[in-house]
């Protein structure tokens, strides 16, 4: 059996297989097109929204909300997670609270966010922050805790102090895990922005899906889901490329 050397070959084959299956079933007449639109119908909807500029506006609105909320989450989670992982007192102080809030469903905060901050952009950004910050922090904390004790003791033996050990030993060691944490939890950010836009938004991919559902435009629902998936895939590939470039020793 011939070997498949190119890393993208199997992935492209898997996507092509799903597309062929979708086209075959939707064009066969076995399923009402109200429930399963054809790829051609979705493509037509994409062309219409692209030419009107609607697709770009919605995508940019959702991307901006995700970027702001997740950047705030990632920026605060990094120092707090490192502090919790390297200091027992801070860990014992904060971990129970974070563990408690982590199990609260982020969408349940939507009514409070609307009451406190209205229907503008801030509650959407804060929802993404709430839904990702605690996971980011606790996962970074765990990464710090698993730094080999021998590395830290060796650095101390060579005269290293607390801050240089954190910046020159701990930070490089956990960098791959931190990037992987952000890559994984970015998916949660996208789930949350869509939920927020379903509740209250004038534009965004989630809002467009909500309007399409109201008028039974399943082709536009499929379009919104595909666009979200493609954006997520590009972000995931970006994180992987960043990891290969900045953490070559971990690949």
N, C-alpha and C positions, 0 to 999 in steps of 0.2 A: 504494500500500500504506500503511495507516494506521501512524503512528508510535506506538511503545510508550514512553510517557514514564515510567511508574512503574518505579523500579529493581528492585522485587521481582517484577514480573510474569513475566519470563522464568524466574527462579529457581523460583518457585512452579509454573509450567507444567512445568518439567523434572522436579521432584519428583513432581507429579501424574501425569505420563506414566509414570514408573518404577513408581509404585504401581499404576496401572491395568494395566501389563504384568505385574507380579508377581501381582496378583489374577487376571488372566485365565489365566495359565499354571498357577498353583497350583490353581485351581478347575476347570480343564479336564480333569484326570485324566491329562494327558500325562506328568506327573512325579509319582512317589510322594511323598506328603506327609511321609514320613519325611525326605526330602531337601530338600523345599521346602514348608514349612508355609504355610498360607493367612494373609493378613493378619488374618482373623477369629480364628485360633488364637493368633497373637501377641498380639492385643488381649486375648483371654481370659487368657493367661498374665500380661500386664501388670496386669490387674485383680486377679488372684489375689495377685500379689506386692505390689501396692500396698496392698490391704486388709490383708495380714498385716504390713505394715511392712518387709518384706524388701527391697523395691526401694529404698526411701529409705535404709535402713541401708547397703546395699551401695554405693549412689551416693555417700553422704556419706563412707564409708570411703575410697573411691578418690579422691574430690576432695581430701580432707585430705592423703593421701599425695602427690598431685601438687602441691598447693599448697606443702607444706613443702619437698619436694625441689627444686622449681623456684624457689621464693623464695630458698633458700640458693644455688642456682646463679646466679640473676640478680643477687643482691646482691653476690656475690664477683666475678662476671665483669665487672661494670661498672667498678670501679676498676682491676682488673688489665688489662682490655682497653684502657682509656684510657692507662694507664701504658705498655703495650707499644706502642701506636700513636704515642705522643708522645715516647718515649725509646728511642733506638736500642740502647743497652746492655741495657736490660731486655728489649727485643724479641729481641735475639740470644741472650740468656740463656735465655728461656722458650719461644720459639716452636718450636725443635726438639723439646723435651720434650712440649709440647702437641700438636704435629703427630703425634708418635709414639703418644701415648695415644689421640688422637682416632680412630685407625684400629683400635683394639682394640674388638671388639664388647662393648657394656656388659653384655649378658646373660651373657657369659663370666665376669664378676666375681661372679656369684651364688654359686657354691660357696664362694669365699673370704669373701664377706660373711656367709654362713650360719655358716661356721667361726668367724669373728672375733666376730660379733655375735648369733648365734642366729637364732631364727625370729620375733622380735618386729617392731616397726614400724621400727626404725632401719635394718636392711639394705634395706628397701624404699625408704625415703627416700634413702639413700645411693646406691642404684642409679639413681634418677632424677637425682640430682646428678651422678654420674659420666657418665651418658649425655647430659647437656645442657650441663654447665659448659664443656667445652672448645670446643664449637661456639659457644656464646654469646660466650666470650672472644675467639676468633679473628675472629668476625664483627664484634664491636665494635672490635677492633683495626683491621680493614680500614676500617671507617667513619671512624675517626680519621685514618688515613693519607690518606684521600681528601678531607679538609678542604682547601679551596683555600689554597695557600701565600700568596696575596695577602692573605687575611683575617688570617692570623697576622702577616704582616709589617706590615700596616697598624696592627694593635693594638700591636705593638712600637714602631712609629714614634710612636704617640701616648702612649708611656710605659707601656704595659701590661707587667706582670711575668708570670711563668710561671703562677702559680695563678689570677690573675684572667683570663688568656687562656683557660685551660682551662674555667673556670666560666662566663664571659660570652661566649666566642666558640665554642670547640669544643663544649661541652655542648649549647647550643641548636641548633647545626648538625647534630649527630649524633642528636639526640633522635628524629626520625622513623625513622631506620635502626635505632636501638636497640629501639624499640617493635616495629618490624617483625621484627627478629631474635627477640625474645621470642615474638611471635605465631607465627612459623614453627616455632620449636623447641619450643613447647608441645605440638605434635603428637607429638614424640618422647617427651616426658614421659608422655603417655597410653599410647603403645605400651609403654613400659618398666614402668609400674605394672601393666598387664595381665599382662605376662610375670612380674613378681614375684609377683602374686597367684595365677598358675597354679601356681607352684612351692610357695609356702608362705604360706597366709593362711586365716583362719577366716571372713572376710567381705570383700566387695568384688565389683565387677562381673566381674573376671577369675576369681575363685574361683567365682562363680555360673555362668559360662560353662563352666568346667572340670567342675563337677558335672553340668551339663546334658549335656555331651558324654559323660560316663560312662554316663548313663542314656538316651542317644539322644533327649533332649528338644530337638529342633532349634527348636521354637517359642521356648524360653527362650534358646537361643543367639542367634537373630535378635533377640529382645528386648534382650539385653545389648548387642549390636552397635549397635542403633538408639539405645539410651540413651546409649552412649558417643559416638556421632556427634552426637546432639542437644546433649550437654554441650559437646563440642568446638566445635560451631557457635556456641553462646552465648558461649563464651570468646573465639572469634575475633571475633565481633561486638563484644564488650566492648573488645577491643584496638583495633578500628577506630574505635569511638566515642571512646575515650580519645585516639587519635591525632588525630581531627578536632577535639576540644576543646582539647587541649594543644599541638598543632602545626598550628594553622590555616594558618600561612603555607606549609606544605608540601603542602596539599591542592589 
